[in-house]
């Protein structure tokens, strides 16, 4: 499933648009619907974050990212089709300004290293509270 954006988009610009603050555009990609939809629902409560789409496979995510131009993608490490790490490489190659956060069940040092080597900004555990994930989204996009 994916959701179309409702706000006009100035590609690559985060901050203000037509004098109005523009929310951070986020895509959530995970093969488990409870994780994907639950995280999207939690982030939807954040006034400065707009979930522009969700996907259950990397193939759908790659197509959606091209169409929707999110500022940041939260992607599951083991998401089907190519896997989160390979998809991260493809996302960042296609959109160098895109921020990517890999979500992992383990999120140990090896996962973090692999995620960063794949082009992600960081790797977070699926145990991370949604408020901390939202904080990471803000920190990365506004850095």
C-alpha positions in Angstrom: 0.0 0.0 0.0 1.2 3.5 -0.6 -0.3 6.9 0.1 0.0 9.8 -2.3 1.3 13.1 -1.1 -1.2 15.9 -0.5 1.0 19.0 -0.2 2.7 20.7 -3.1 6.4 19.7 -3.3 9.5 21.8 -3.8 12.0 18.9 -4.3 15.0 19.0 -2.0 13.7 21.8 0.2 12.9 21.2 3.8 11.8 24.1 6.0 9.4 26.6 4.5 7.3 26.5 1.3 5.5 29.6 0.2 6.2 31.0 3.7 4.5 28.0 5.4 6.6 25.4 7.2 6.7 22.2 5.3 6.6 18.9 7.2 9.4 16.4 6.9 8.3 13.9 4.3 8.9 10.3 5.4 8.3 6.9 3.9 8.1 3.8 6.0 9.2 0.5 4.5 8.8 -2.8 6.4 7.5 -6.3 5.5 5.5 -6.6 8.7 2.3 -4.7 8.5 2.1 -4.1 12.3 5.5 -2.5 12.3 5.0 -0.5 9.1 1.5 0.7 9.8 2.1 1.2 13.5 5.2 3.3 13.0 3.5 5.3 10.3 0.5 5.9 12.6 2.8 7.0 15.5 4.7 9.4 13.2 1.5 10.8 11.8 0.9 12.3 15.3 4.0 14.5 14.9 3.0 17.9 13.6 6.2 18.4 11.7 6.3 15.0 10.0 4.2 13.8 7.1 4.2 10.1 6.2 3.9 10.3 2.4 3.8 6.5 1.9 4.3 3.0 3.2 5.6 -0.1 1.4 6.0 -3.7 2.3 8.7 -4.5 -0.3 11.9 -2.8 -1.5 10.6 -2.9 -5.1 7.5 -0.9 -4.2 9.7 1.4 -2.0 12.1 2.2 -4.9 9.2 3.2 -7.2 7.5 5.2 -4.5 10.6 7.1 -3.5 11.0 8.1 -7.2 7.5 9.3 -7.4 7.1 10.9 -3.9 10.5 12.4 -3.2 10.6 11.8 0.6 13.2 13.6 2.7 13.8 10.4 4.7 13.1 6.7 4.3 12.8 4.3 7.3 13.5 0.9 5.9 13.5 -2.6 7.5 16.9 -4.4 7.2 15.3 -7.6 5.9 12.5 -6.2 3.8 11.7 -8.5 0.9 12.7 -8.2 -2.7 16.3 -7.0 -2.5 16.7 -6.5 1.2 16.9 -3.2 3.1 20.7 -2.8 2.6 20.6 -3.3 -1.2 17.6 -1.0 -1.5 19.3 1.6 0.6 22.2 1.7 -1.9 19.8 2.1 -4.8 17.7 4.8 -3.0 20.8 6.8 -2.2 22.3 6.4 -5.6 19.1 7.7 -7.2 18.6 10.5 -4.7 21.9 11.5 -3.0 20.2 14.0 -0.7 17.8 11.3 0.7 18.3 10.4 4.3 17.8 6.7 5.2 17.4 5.0 8.5 17.6 1.2 8.6 15.4 -0.5 11.2 16.8 -3.8 12.5 15.7 -6.4 15.1 19.2 -6.5 16.4 20.8 -3.1 15.5 24.2 -4.1 16.9 27.5 -2.7 15.8 27.7 -5.0 12.8 24.2 -3.9 11.6 25.2 -0.2 12.1 28.4 -0.7 10.1 26.6 -2.5 7.3 23.8 0.1 7.2 26.3 3.1 7.0 28.4 1.3 4.3 25.2 0.8 2.3 24.6 4.6 2.4 22.2 4.8 5.4 22.6 7.6 7.9 22.2 5.2 10.8 20.6 1.9 12.0 18.0 1.8 14.8 16.6 -1.1 16.7 12.9 -2.0 16.3 12.8 -1.6 20.1 13.4 2.1 19.7 10.4 4.1 21.0 8.6 6.1 18.2 9.4 9.4 19.9 13.1 8.6 19.6 12.6 7.6 16.0 10.8 10.9 15.4 13.7 12.7 17.0 16.2 10.9 14.8 14.2 11.9 11.7 14.3 15.6 12.8 18.0 15.5 13.7 19.0 14.0 10.3 16.9 16.1 8.1 17.6 19.4 9.9 21.3 18.8 10.3 
